[in-house]
Amino acid sequence: MGTQRLDARTCEPFRAWNRLEPRPRAYEFDRVLKAEIHDPLWMLTRQWQFGEFQGEDTGSAVFAKVQIETTRVTKFKNRNGVAETFDEKIPLETRVERMPVLYDLRFRARAGQYWLKILAGYGEEYNNGSPPPSILYDHEGMKQVFLSVYSFALPEVDHENDSTALQVAKARLVSNKGAHQAITALSGRSMDGVAWYDELQSGGVVSLPPAITGHPDFKGAFSAFMLQAAREYVEWFQSSHEHPSSEDDSSWQPSNLEYSFACSMPNKGSEKNTILEASEYYNGHLDWFSFDLNLQDDGTGLGQQDAGDEAANTKTEVLTIIPAEARFGGMPNSRWWEFEDGSTDFGNITAETTNLAKILLAEFALMYSNDWFVIPYTVPAGSLSEVKGIVVTDTFGERTLIKPAGQGDSNDWTSGTMFNLSKTSNSDGLNGKVDPRIYIPPVVYKVQESKPLESVEMVRDEVANMVWGVETIIPDLMGAGADGNAAAQELRNYFKALERKDKELPIAVPDGVKLKFRLGNTVPENWIPFLPTHLPGQNRAIQLQRASMPRWFNGEFFQIRPITAIMREGMHNDPTSAEQLYINSSGEQQDNPYYVFEEEVPRSGAVVQATWQRARWYDGKIVCWYGRRKKTSRGGGASGLAFDSIIDVDFEKNEALIPADKT
């Protein structure tokens, strides 16, 4: 409260302030906090007017008992139908996504340096042994042996003796400027650690290869400690990253451009396992919604329960707990004298009549928000959990049994349920009761991902009535990805430099000729065509079959083959037939055709990328693997492929080719 008067000398107002404070007359505030009403009849009539007297079971939950049944994953099956025991040493997504690795020069050199470091340590321990050995180990001399046997070397293109396929394989490596410089720098200075690992593992058991044991500088006394060092090196190599043990140990479905796998777990009181299938996993985030419930055994042993699985992996537990109120930002407070948070203004929600999601959210927050309670329960990763029932005791002592929602005789679409597993079409479709269980897969929450080493963009070419698999990013053999368009142009320029002049066909051009007929043009070598073909036994449904564009080289046509592993499905892959590092002429052969389902390439296109991924597992172990992702592209494309063209040309001035005027 303030007062003021006018000062006669300064003509300025003089202000004085007094503060009014309440002075309680009692020390206790019990009566004030009771919020007494002097006319309770008015309150009762208002309750009657709003229909509050018609409500039942209005007591608040104060006590709850919950029965929960959990089971753990015990079996895993990849796309080839091989069921095996599930191992939790690595995340499930790592087990699913890992693909064969094309080891780059950087990793090969680093692995070689690590081997020489291990060998030096064991050699020093051998020399310092008691009693001293009769033959001392010379590490520098043995190092030169490994550098000479497992060396890096650039290929030399021999036009006279090399086949066309071998010249093409060599040209791909030599035209790669980065790899060309790296191999030159590593030659004689470093060894190929991957080649050494392959030699150690060639027989299935770690053993020293004859290339080392038969060398004059190798002594028999070195066998014991060198074999021990080799075992340590193999263990390090295998733990550095995850990779499939064989080509069959893969979950990638080439025709779908997706991963497909399944896992199973035992049931309480049943001889059959619960089978969960993930047939369309491609986005890199594996969660409960990626799985479907399969109620039929596939005959691969996935649904068969092994002895002791039920007792070791199933658990039934009863929890006794006080329910906690579910809270969210801006929720009305349950105690009337508390000030509510004003950061969330539900009164300022502007929702159209067609925006049902926003309307339902506002209705829940303003009317039913205090009807929800939380009962926390921690389940281990890789478990399938089911709440059998909840018995809630309210403030009046009444007990109510709560069962999962949507538990009618059929899967009614009007029932309100969450986190339910869908059923596969080969089970019972939409018939039967809803499965109330929720699956928490054993996956990691955060994954570090590298830039793509491979990227293929599947685009539709409506003009040519076909699909192109454009290799936009290819491995640069240095641990990263290279521009596929630039690499294709460099390779084409290198082929022009290698082209033998004696293989060119002389063409006599008559005088006065101004037009040239072109049978067809070509596209960049990183554009892999896919042609529509009929499905077996059908005359309407189609699928996409990988084809090849022709390449004119050394006086003959040669098929252009893809470079990325994504597009090389069905190509010949025999590492033992390689002539040199990254050079394998047999890889130009196709063993089986490659088909892609037509519906997997929508009008917007699709992009498949391969990246390195790194995560930390729950035991602290760092896990690395090479996996693939699929996402939507930006739309269709045009290759510019054309046939039967008339071109204006001036042979005397050798001008650029210009399409002829159709008029």
C-alpha positions as CSV (number, residue, x, y, z in Angstrom):
1,M,0.0,0.0,0.0
2,G,1.5,3.4,-0.9
3,T,0.8,7.1,-0.1
4,Q,2.2,10.3,-1.6
5,R,2.2,14.1,-1.0
6,L,3.7,17.1,-2.8
7,D,6.9,18.6,-1.4
8,A,6.5,22.4,-1.4
9,R,10.2,23.1,-1.8
10,T,11.1,20.8,-4.7
11,C,7.6,20.3,-6.2
12,E,8.4,16.6,-6.3
13,P,6.0,14.0,-4.9
14,F,7.2,12.3,-1.7
15,R,6.4,8.7,-1.7
16,A,6.2,6.4,1.3
17,W,5.3,2.6,1.3
18,N,3.9,0.4,3.9
19,R,3.6,-3.4,3.6
20,L,0.5,-5.2,4.7
21,E,1.1,-8.7,6.2
22,P,-1.3,-11.2,7.6
23,R,-1.0,-11.9,11.3
24,P,-2.3,-15.4,12.2
25,R,-4.0,-15.7,15.4
26,A,-3.3,-19.4,15.8
27,Y,-0.2,-21.6,15.6
28,E,-1.9,-24.5,13.9
29,F,-3.2,-24.5,10.3
30,D,-5.2,-27.8,10.4
31,R,-8.5,-26.1,10.0
32,V,-7.4,-24.0,7.1
33,L,-6.1,-27.0,5.2
34,K,-9.3,-28.9,5.7
35,A,-11.0,-26.6,3.1
36,E,-14.3,-26.6,5.1
37,I,-17.5,-25.7,3.2
38,H,-20.2,-23.8,5.1
39,D,-22.9,-25.1,2.8
40,P,-22.2,-28.8,2.1
41,L,-25.7,-29.2,0.7
42,W,-24.8,-27.0,-2.3
43,M,-21.8,-29.2,-3.0
44,L,-24.0,-32.3,-2.8
45,T,-26.5,-30.9,-5.2
46,R,-23.8,-30.0,-7.7
47,Q,-22.5,-33.6,-7.5
48,W,-26.0,-34.8,-8.1
49,Q,-26.3,-32.4,-11.1
50,F,-23.1,-33.7,-12.7
51,G,-24.0,-37.4,-12.1
52,E,-21.2,-38.2,-9.8
53,F,-23.5,-40.2,-7.5
54,Q,-23.9,-42.8,-10.4
55,G,-20.2,-43.8,-10.3
56,E,-19.0,-47.0,-8.8
57,D,-15.5,-48.2,-7.6
58,T,-14.3,-44.7,-7.1
59,G,-11.6,-45.8,-4.7
60,S,-7.9,-45.0,-5.4
61,A,-5.4,-47.8,-6.0
62,V,-3.2,-48.3,-3.0
63,F,-1.9,-51.8,-3.4
64,A,-1.3,-54.2,-6.3
65,K,-0.1,-57.8,-6.9
66,V,1.2,-58.7,-10.4
67,Q,1.9,-62.1,-11.8
68,I,4.5,-62.0,-14.6
69,E,5.8,-64.9,-16.7
70,T,9.1,-64.5,-18.7
71,T,11.1,-66.7,-21.0
72,R,14.4,-66.3,-22.8
73,V,15.6,-66.8,-26.4
74,T,17.2,-70.1,-26.9
75,K,17.4,-70.7,-30.6
76,F,18.2,-68.7,-33.8
77,K,17.6,-69.4,-37.4
78,N,19.0,-67.5,-40.4
79,R,17.5,-67.2,-43.9
80,N,18.9,-70.6,-44.9
81,G,16.8,-72.4,-42.3
82,V,19.6,-73.6,-40.1
83,A,18.5,-73.6,-36.4
84,E,21.2,-73.2,-33.9
85,T,21.6,-72.3,-30.2
86,F,21.4,-68.6,-29.6
87,D,24.6,-67.1,-28.0
88,E,24.2,-63.9,-26.1
89,K,27.9,-63.0,-26.4
90,I,27.0,-60.6,-29.2
91,P,23.8,-58.6,-29.8
92,L,21.0,-60.1,-31.9
93,E,21.3,-57.4,-34.6
94,T,25.0,-58.1,-34.9
95,R,24.2,-61.8,-35.4
96,V,21.6,-60.9,-38.1
97,E,23.3,-58.0,-39.9
98,R,26.9,-59.1,-40.2
99,M,28.1,-59.6,-43.8
100,P,31.4,-60.8,-45.4
101,V,34.1,-58.2,-45.2
102,L,36.3,-57.0,-48.1
103,Y,39.4,-56.2,-46.2
104,D,41.0,-53.0,-47.3
105,L,44.7,-52.2,-47.5
106,R,44.7,-50.2,-44.2
107,F,43.4,-53.1,-42.2
108,R,45.7,-55.6,-43.9
109,A,48.8,-53.5,-43.1
110,R,47.6,-52.9,-39.5
111,A,47.0,-56.6,-39.0
112,G,50.5,-57.3,-40.3
113,Q,52.1,-54.9,-37.9
114,Y,50.2,-56.4,-35.0
115,W,51.4,-59.8,-35.9
116,L,55.0,-58.7,-36.0
117,K,54.6,-57.0,-32.7
118,I,53.2,-60.2,-31.1
119,L,56.0,-62.3,-32.7
120,A,58.7,-59.9,-31.4
121,G,57.4,-60.3,-27.9
122,Y,57.3,-64.1,-28.0
123,G,60.8,-64.1,-29.6
124,E,62.3,-62.0,-26.9
125,E,60.8,-64.2,-24.2
126,Y,62.2,-67.2,-26.0
127,N,65.7,-65.7,-26.2
128,N,65.6,-64.8,-22.4
129,G,64.5,-68.3,-21.4
130,S,66.3,-70.4,-18.9
131,P,68.4,-72.2,-19.9
132,P,69.3,-70.0,-22.8
133,P,68.4,-71.5,-26.2
134,S,71.1,-72.9,-28.4
135,I,69.7,-71.0,-31.4
136,L,68.8,-67.4,-30.8
137,Y,65.7,-66.0,-32.6
138,D,66.5,-63.2,-35.0
139,H,63.4,-61.1,-35.3
140,E,64.7,-58.7,-38.0
141,G,65.6,-61.7,-40.2
142,M,62.3,-63.4,-39.7
143,K,60.5,-60.1,-40.3
144,Q,62.1,-59.9,-43.7
145,V,60.8,-63.4,-44.4
146,F,57.2,-62.4,-43.7
147,L,57.6,-59.2,-45.7
148,S,58.8,-61.2,-48.7
149,V,56.2,-64.0,-48.5
150,Y,53.1,-61.9,-47.7
151,S,54.0,-58.8,-49.6
152,F,52.0,-56.1,-51.4
153,A,52.7,-55.7,-55.2
154,L,51.1,-53.9,-58.1
155,P,49.9,-55.9,-61.1
156,E,51.4,-55.6,-64.5
157,V,49.1,-55.7,-67.5
158,D,50.4,-58.1,-70.2
159,H,48.5,-57.5,-73.4
160,E,50.0,-60.6,-75.1
161,N,49.5,-63.3,-72.4
162,D,46.8,-62.0,-70.1
163,S,43.2,-62.9,-71.0
164,T,40.7,-60.1,-71.5
165,A,39.1,-61.0,-68.1
166,L,42.4,-60.8,-66.4
167,Q,43.2,-57.4,-68.0
168,V,39.9,-56.1,-66.8
169,A,40.5,-57.3,-63.3
170,K,43.9,-55.7,-63.3
171,A,42.6,-52.5,-64.8
172,R,40.1,-52.0,-62.0
173,L,42.9,-52.0,-59.4
174,V,45.5,-50.0,-61.4
175,S,42.9,-47.3,-62.3
176,N,42.2,-46.8,-58.5
177,K,44.7,-44.0,-57.8
178,G,44.4,-44.2,-54.0
179,A,45.0,-48.0,-53.9
180,H,47.7,-47.7,-56.5
181,Q,49.7,-45.2,-54.3
182,A,49.0,-47.2,-51.1
183,I,50.3,-50.5,-52.6
184,T,53.4,-48.8,-53.9
185,A,54.1,-47.3,-50.4
186,L,53.4,-50.6,-48.6
187,S,55.5,-52.7,-51.0
188,G,58.6,-54.0,-49.1
189,R,57.6,-52.1,-45.9
190,S,54.6,-54.0,-44.6
191,M,53.1,-57.5,-44.7
192,D,49.6,-58.6,-45.5
193,G,48.1,-59.6,-42.2
194,V,44.9,-60.9,-43.7
195,A,46.8,-63.3,-46.0
196,W,48.7,-64.6,-43.0
197,Y,45.5,-65.1,-41.1
198,D,44.0,-67.1,-44.1
199,E,47.0,-69.3,-44.2
200,L,46.8,-70.0,-40.5
201,Q,43.1,-70.9,-40.8
202,S,43.2,-72.8,-44.1
203,G,43.2,-76.3,-42.4
204,G,40.5,-75.5,-39.8
205,V,43.1,-75.7,-37.0
206,V,45.7,-73.0,-36.4
207,S,49.0,-74.3,-37.8
208,L,52.1,-72.8,-39.3
209,P,52.0,-72.9,-43.1
210,P,54.7,-74.5,-45.2
211,A,55.6,-71.1,-46.7
212,I,57.1,-70.2,-43.3
213,T,58.2,-73.6,-41.9
214,G,60.0,-74.4,-45.2
215,H,62.0,-71.2,-45.4
216,P,65.7,-71.5,-44.8
217,D,65.7,-68.9,-42.0
218,F,63.1,-70.8,-40.0
219,K,64.4,-73.1,-37.3
220,G,62.5,-76.0,-35.8
221,A,63.1,-74.6,-32.3
222,F,60.9,-71.6,-33.2
223,S,57.8,-73.7,-33.8
224,A,56.5,-73.8,-30.2
225,F,56.5,-70.1,-29.4
226,M,55.6,-69.1,-33.0
227,L,52.6,-71.4,-32.9
228,Q,51.6,-69.9,-29.5
229,A,51.9,-66.4,-31.0
230,A,49.8,-67.5,-34.0
231,R,47.0,-68.6,-31.8
232,E,47.0,-65.3,-30.0
233,Y,47.0,-63.5,-33.3
234,V,44.0,-65.5,-34.6
235,E,42.1,-64.8,-31.4
236,W,42.8,-61.1,-31.8
237,F,41.7,-61.1,-35.5
238,Q,38.4,-62.9,-34.8
239,S,37.6,-60.6,-31.8
240,S,38.3,-57.4,-33.8
241,H,35.1,-57.7,-35.7
242,E,32.2,-60.0,-36.3
243,H,31.9,-61.8,-39.7
244,P,30.0,-64.9,-40.8
245,S,31.8,-68.2,-40.7
246,S,30.6,-69.2,-44.2
247,E,28.4,-68.0,-47.1
248,D,25.4,-70.0,-45.7
249,D,25.8,-68.2,-42.3
250,S,23.8,-65.1,-43.5
251,S,20.4,-63.6,-43.0
252,W,20.4,-61.3,-46.0
253,Q,17.7,-62.0,-48.6
254,P,19.1,-60.8,-51.9
255,S,15.7,-60.9,-53.7
256,N,14.0,-58.8,-51.0
257,L,16.9,-56.5,-50.3
258,E,16.2,-57.2,-46.6
259,Y,17.2,-59.4,-43.7
260,S,15.1,-62.5,-42.8
261,F,15.5,-64.6,-39.6
262,A,13.7,-66.1,-36.7
263,C,14.2,-67.0,-33.1
264,S,12.4,-69.1,-30.6
265,M,12.0,-69.5,-26.8
266,P,10.4,-72.2,-24.6
267,N,6.9,-71.9,-23.1
268,K,5.8,-72.6,-19.6
269,G,4.1,-76.0,-19.5
270,S,4.4,-76.7,-23.2
271,E,6.6,-78.9,-25.3
272,K,6.7,-76.4,-28.2
273,N,8.7,-73.2,-28.5
274,T,7.3,-69.9,-29.4
275,I,8.6,-68.8,-32.8
276,L,9.1,-65.2,-33.6
277,E,9.9,-64.3,-37.3
278,A,11.4,-61.1,-38.7
279,S,11.0,-61.4,-42.5
280,E,11.2,-57.8,-43.4
281,Y,14.0,-56.2,-41.3
282,Y,16.0,-53.6,-43.2
283,N,16.0,-50.2,-41.3
284,G,18.9,-51.0,-38.9
285,H,16.7,-50.6,-35.7
286,L,15.6,-54.0,-34.4
287,D,12.8,-53.8,-31.9
288,W,9.6,-55.7,-30.9
289,F,7.6,-54.5,-33.8
290,S,10.0,-56.2,-36.3
291,F,8.8,-59.6,-35.2
292,D,5.7,-61.6,-36.0
293,L,4.3,-64.6,-34.1
294,N,4.3,-67.9,-36.0
295,L,2.1,-70.6,-34.4
296,Q,3.2,-73.4,-36.8
297,D,6.5,-75.3,-36.6
298,D,8.6,-74.8,-39.8
299,G,10.2,-78.2,-39.5
300,T,13.8,-76.9,-39.0
301,G,13.9,-77.7,-35.3
302,L,13.2,-74.1,-34.3
303,G,9.9,-75.0,-32.6
304,Q,11.3,-78.1,-30.9
305,Q,12.1,-77.6,-27.2
306,D,15.3,-79.1,-25.9
307,A,15.5,-80.8,-22.6
308,G,16.1,-78.5,-19.7
309,D,15.2,-75.3,-21.7
310,E,12.0,-74.7,-19.9
311,A,13.4,-75.0,-16.4
312,A,16.5,-72.9,-17.2
313,N,14.8,-70.1,-19.2
314,T,11.2,-69.6,-18.0
315,K,10.3,-67.8,-14.8
316,T,7.0,-66.9,-13.0
317,E,7.1,-64.1,-10.4
318,V,4.6,-62.4,-8.2
319,L,5.2,-58.8,-7.4
320,T,3.7,-56.9,-4.4
321,I,4.0,-53.2,-5.0
322,I,2.3,-49.8,-4.4
323,P,1.3,-48.4,-7.8
324,A,2.9,-45.0,-8.8
325,E,0.9,-42.4,-10.6
326,A,1.8,-41.9,-14.2
327,R,3.0,-38.3,-14.7
328,F,3.8,-36.1,-17.7
329,G,4.6,-32.5,-18.3
330,G,1.6,-30.2,-17.6
331,M,-0.5,-32.8,-15.9
332,P,-3.0,-31.5,-13.3
333,N,-1.8,-31.9,-9.8
334,S,-3.8,-34.2,-7.5
335,R,-3.4,-32.0,-4.4
336,W,-5.5,-28.8,-4.6
337,W,-3.1,-26.4,-3.0
338,E,-0.2,-27.0,-5.4
339,F,0.5,-24.7,-8.3
340,E,0.6,-26.5,-11.7
341,D,3.3,-26.2,-14.2
342,G,2.5,-23.6,-16.7
343,S,5.0,-24.6,-19.4
344,T,2.3,-26.9,-21.0
345,D,-0.8,-25.0,-22.0
346,F,-3.5,-27.6,-22.9
347,G,-6.0,-24.8,-23.3
348,N,-4.0,-23.5,-26.3
349,I,-4.3,-26.7,-28.3
350,T,-5.7,-26.0,-31.7
351,A,-7.0,-29.1,-33.2
352,E,-9.1,-29.5,-36.3
353,T,-12.1,-31.9,-36.3
354,T,-10.1,-34.3,-38.5
355,N,-7.1,-34.3,-36.3
356,L,-8.2,-37.2,-34.1
357,A,-4.8,-37.9,-32.6
358,K,-4.4,-34.5,-31.1
359,I,-8.0,-34.5,-29.9
360,L,-7.5,-37.9,-28.2
361,L,-4.3,-36.7,-26.6
362,A,-6.0,-33.6,-25.2
363,E,-8.9,-35.6,-23.9
364,F,-6.6,-38.0,-22.1
365,A,-4.5,-35.2,-20.6
366,L,-7.5,-33.2,-19.3
367,M,-10.0,-35.9,-18.3
368,Y,-8.4,-39.3,-17.8
369,S,-4.7,-38.6,-16.9
370,N,-5.1,-39.4,-13.2
371,D,-6.5,-42.9,-14.0
372,W,-3.2,-44.3,-15.1
373,F,-0.7,-46.0,-12.7
374,V,2.8,-47.4,-13.3
375,I,4.1,-50.7,-11.9
376,P,7.8,-50.9,-12.7
377,Y,9.3,-54.3,-13.5
378,T,12.8,-55.0,-15.0
379,V,13.1,-57.7,-17.6
380,P,16.4,-59.0,-19.1
381,A,17.1,-58.3,-22.7
382,G,16.1,-61.2,-25.0
383,S,13.0,-62.1,-23.0
384,L,9.3,-62.6,-23.9
385,S,7.1,-61.3,-21.0
386,E,3.5,-61.7,-20.3
387,V,1.4,-60.2,-17.5
388,K,-1.0,-62.9,-16.4
389,G,-3.0,-60.6,-14.2
390,I,-3.1,-57.7,-11.8
391,V,-5.0,-57.7,-8.5
392,V,-5.6,-54.0,-7.4
393,T,-6.7,-53.1,-3.9
394,D,-8.3,-49.7,-3.5
395,T,-8.9,-47.4,-0.5
396,F,-12.1,-49.2,0.4
397,G,-10.4,-52.6,0.6
398,E,-12.0,-53.9,-2.5
399,R,-9.9,-56.1,-4.8
400,T,-10.2,-56.0,-8.6
401,L,-8.7,-58.5,-11.1
402,I,-7.4,-56.7,-14.2
403,K,-6.7,-58.8,-17.3
404,P,-5.0,-57.7,-20.5
405,A,-7.1,-55.7,-22.9
406,G,-8.4,-57.2,-26.1
407,Q,-8.7,-60.7,-24.8
408,G,-11.9,-61.7,-26.6
409,D,-12.5,-64.7,-28.7
410,S,-11.2,-63.0,-31.8
411,N,-8.8,-60.3,-32.8
412,D,-11.3,-57.5,-33.0
413,W,-9.9,-54.4,-34.6
414,T,-12.0,-52.2,-32.3
415,S,-10.2,-53.4,-29.1
416,G,-7.6,-51.0,-27.6
417,T,-4.3,-52.9,-27.2
418,M,-0.7,-52.0,-27.4
419,F,2.6,-53.8,-28.1
420,N,0.8,-56.9,-29.4
421,L,2.7,-59.3,-31.8
422,S,1.1,-59.8,-35.2
423,K,0.6,-63.3,-36.6
424,T,2.1,-64.5,-39.8
425,S,-0.1,-65.5,-42.7
426,N,0.9,-69.1,-42.4
427,S,-0.4,-69.5,-38.8
428,D,-4.1,-68.6,-38.3
429,G,-4.2,-65.1,-39.7
430,L,-6.6,-62.9,-37.8
431,N,-8.4,-65.7,-36.0
432,G,-7.8,-66.6,-32.4
433,K,-7.1,-64.5,-29.4
434,V,-4.6,-61.6,-29.3
435,D,-1.2,-62.6,-27.9
436,P,-0.6,-60.2,-25.0
437,R,3.1,-60.9,-24.6
438,I,5.8,-58.3,-25.4
439,Y,9.3,-59.1,-26.7
440,I,12.4,-57.2,-25.6
441,P,15.1,-58.3,-28.2
442,P,18.7,-58.4,-27.0
443,V,19.9,-55.4,-29.0
444,V,21.9,-52.3,-28.3
445,Y,20.4,-48.9,-27.9
446,K,23.1,-46.8,-29.5
447,V,25.2,-47.8,-32.6
448,Q,28.0,-45.8,-34.1
449,E,27.9,-46.0,-37.9
450,S,30.5,-45.1,-40.4
451,K,30.0,-43.5,-43.8
452,P,28.8,-45.9,-46.5
453,L,31.4,-48.0,-48.1
454,E,28.9,-49.3,-50.6
455,S,25.7,-47.7,-51.8
456,V,23.4,-48.9,-54.6
457,E,20.5,-46.9,-55.7
458,M,17.7,-48.9,-57.3
459,V,15.8,-46.5,-59.7
460,R,13.1,-47.0,-62.2
461,D,13.7,-45.9,-65.8
462,E,10.2,-45.5,-67.2
463,V,11.5,-44.5,-70.6
464,A,13.6,-47.7,-71.0
465,N,11.0,-49.7,-69.1
466,M,13.6,-51.2,-66.8
467,V,15.3,-50.8,-63.4
468,W,18.9,-49.7,-62.9
469,G,21.1,-50.6,-59.9
470,V,23.4,-47.5,-59.8
471,E,26.6,-48.1,-57.7
472,T,26.9,-44.6,-56.4
473,I,29.5,-45.6,-53.8
474,I,32.1,-48.4,-54.2
475,P,34.9,-49.5,-51.8
476,D,38.1,-47.5,-52.4
477,L,40.2,-50.3,-50.9
478,M,41.5,-47.8,-48.3
479,G,38.7,-48.2,-45.7
480,A,36.2,-45.7,-47.1
481,G,33.9,-45.3,-50.0
482,A,34.6,-43.8,-53.4
483,D,32.3,-42.0,-55.9
484,G,31.1,-44.7,-58.2
485,N,30.5,-42.3,-61.1
486,A,34.1,-41.0,-60.9
487,A,35.6,-44.5,-60.6
488,A,33.6,-45.7,-63.6
489,Q,34.9,-42.7,-65.7
490,E,38.5,-43.4,-64.6
491,L,38.2,-47.0,-65.5
492,R,36.8,-46.1,-68.9
493,N,39.6,-43.7,-69.6
494,Y,42.1,-46.4,-68.6
495,F,40.5,-48.9,-71.0
496,K,40.9,-46.3,-73.8
497,A,44.6,-46.1,-73.0
498,L,44.9,-49.9,-73.0
499,E,43.0,-50.3,-76.2
500,R,45.1,-51.9,-78.9
501,K,45.1,-50.0,-82.1
502,D,45.5,-53.2,-84.2
503,K,42.1,-54.4,-82.9
504,E,40.3,-51.4,-84.2
505,L,38.0,-52.0,-87.2
506,P,38.8,-49.6,-90.1
507,I,35.6,-48.0,-91.5
508,A,35.7,-46.4,-94.9
509,V,33.6,-43.2,-95.0
510,P,32.4,-42.2,-98.5
511,D,32.7,-38.5,-99.6
512,G,29.8,-36.2,-98.7
513,V,28.4,-38.4,-95.9
514,K,26.8,-36.2,-93.3
515,L,24.7,-38.7,-91.3
516,K,25.6,-41.6,-89.1
517,F,23.4,-44.4,-87.8
518,R,24.0,-45.5,-84.3
519,L,22.6,-48.8,-83.2
520,G,22.8,-47.9,-79.6
521,N,24.7,-45.9,-77.0
522,T,26.0,-47.0,-73.6
523,V,25.7,-45.9,-70.0
524,P,28.4,-45.5,-67.3
525,E,29.8,-48.8,-66.1
526,N,28.4,-48.3,-62.6
527,W,24.8,-48.6,-64.0
528,I,23.8,-52.2,-63.7
529,P,20.5,-53.1,-65.6
530,F,17.7,-55.1,-64.3
531,L,15.2,-56.4,-66.9
532,P,11.6,-57.5,-66.2
533,T,11.0,-61.2,-66.6
534,H,8.0,-63.4,-65.8
535,L,7.9,-65.4,-62.6
536,P,8.1,-69.2,-63.2
537,G,4.7,-70.5,-64.2
538,Q,3.0,-67.1,-64.5
539,N,2.2,-64.9,-67.5
540,R,1.5,-61.6,-65.7
541,A,3.6,-61.3,-62.5
542,I,7.2,-60.3,-63.1
543,Q,10.5,-60.1,-61.3
544,L,13.7,-58.2,-62.1
545,Q,16.7,-60.1,-63.4
546,R,20.2,-58.6,-63.3
547,A,21.6,-58.2,-66.8
548,S,24.8,-56.7,-68.1
549,M,25.8,-54.0,-70.5
550,P,28.5,-54.8,-73.2
551,R,32.0,-53.3,-73.2
552,W,34.1,-53.2,-76.4
553,F,37.7,-54.0,-75.5
554,N,40.5,-55.5,-77.5
555,G,38.3,-56.2,-80.5
556,E,35.6,-58.1,-78.6
557,F,32.5,-57.5,-76.5
558,F,32.9,-58.1,-72.9
559,Q,30.2,-58.1,-70.2
560,I,30.3,-55.3,-67.5
561,R,30.1,-56.8,-64.1
562,P,29.2,-55.0,-60.8
563,I,31.8,-54.1,-58.2
564,T,29.8,-53.8,-55.0
565,A,29.0,-57.0,-53.0
566,I,25.3,-55.9,-52.9
567,M,25.1,-56.3,-56.7
568,R,27.4,-59.3,-57.1
569,E,24.9,-61.9,-55.8
570,G,25.3,-65.1,-57.8
571,M,28.7,-64.1,-59.2
572,H,31.6,-66.6,-59.0
573,N,33.4,-66.2,-55.7
574,D,36.4,-68.4,-55.1
575,P,39.2,-66.6,-53.2
576,T,41.6,-69.5,-53.8
577,S,41.6,-68.8,-57.6
578,A,42.8,-65.2,-57.2
579,E,45.8,-64.4,-59.3
580,Q,46.9,-61.5,-57.0
581,L,45.5,-59.3,-54.2
582,Y,42.2,-57.8,-55.4
583,I,42.6,-59.5,-58.8
584,N,40.4,-62.5,-59.6
585,S,39.5,-63.0,-63.2
586,S,37.1,-65.8,-62.3
587,G,34.9,-63.2,-60.6
588,E,33.7,-62.1,-64.0
589,Q,31.7,-65.3,-64.4
590,Q,28.1,-65.7,-63.2
591,D,27.2,-68.9,-61.5
592,N,23.5,-68.1,-60.9
593,P,21.1,-65.4,-62.1
594,Y,20.2,-62.7,-59.6
595,Y,16.5,-61.8,-59.3
596,V,14.9,-58.9,-57.3
597,F,11.2,-58.9,-56.6
598,E,9.5,-56.2,-58.6
599,E,7.6,-54.8,-55.5
600,E,10.9,-54.1,-53.7
601,V,11.7,-51.2,-56.1
602,P,8.8,-48.7,-55.7
603,R,8.4,-45.7,-57.9
604,S,10.4,-43.6,-55.5
605,G,13.2,-46.1,-55.7
606,A,15.3,-47.7,-53.0
607,V,18.9,-47.3,-51.6
608,V,20.9,-50.1,-50.1
609,Q,24.0,-49.1,-48.2
610,A,26.7,-51.1,-46.4
611,T,28.5,-49.5,-43.4
612,W,30.8,-50.4,-40.5
613,Q,29.0,-50.4,-37.2
614,R,30.3,-50.3,-33.7
615,A,28.5,-50.8,-30.3
616,R,29.2,-51.8,-26.7
617,W,27.5,-54.8,-25.4
618,Y,26.1,-55.1,-21.8
619,D,29.3,-56.9,-20.6
620,G,31.5,-54.0,-21.8
621,K,32.6,-55.8,-24.9
622,I,33.0,-53.7,-28.0
623,V,31.4,-55.3,-31.0
624,C,32.1,-54.3,-34.7
625,W,30.4,-55.6,-37.8
626,Y,29.7,-54.8,-41.4
627,G,26.0,-54.6,-42.2
628,R,23.5,-53.2,-44.6
629,R,20.6,-50.8,-44.5
630,K,17.7,-50.0,-47.0
631,K,15.9,-46.8,-47.2
632,T,13.7,-44.9,-49.7
633,S,15.3,-43.1,-52.6
634,R,14.5,-39.7,-54.1
635,G,12.6,-40.9,-57.2
636,G,13.1,-42.3,-60.6
637,G,15.9,-41.6,-63.1
638,A,16.8,-41.7,-66.7
639,S,19.9,-43.4,-68.0
640,G,19.8,-41.9,-71.5
641,L,20.0,-45.3,-73.1
642,A,18.8,-45.0,-76.7
643,F,18.8,-47.2,-79.8
644,D,18.5,-46.6,-83.6
645,S,19.7,-43.0,-83.6
646,I,20.5,-40.8,-86.6
647,I,23.4,-38.4,-85.9
648,D,24.8,-35.4,-87.8
649,V,28.6,-35.7,-88.2
650,D,31.3,-34.0,-90.1
651,F,34.0,-36.6,-90.7
652,E,36.5,-34.1,-92.2
653,K,36.4,-31.7,-89.3
654,N,35.9,-34.5,-86.7
655,E,33.3,-32.5,-84.9
656,A,31.3,-33.7,-81.9
657,L,28.3,-36.0,-82.6
658,I,25.0,-34.1,-82.6
659,P,21.6,-35.7,-82.9
660,A,20.0,-35.1,-86.3
661,D,17.1,-32.7,-86.6
662,K,14.0,-34.8,-87.0
663,T,12.3,-32.1,-89.1
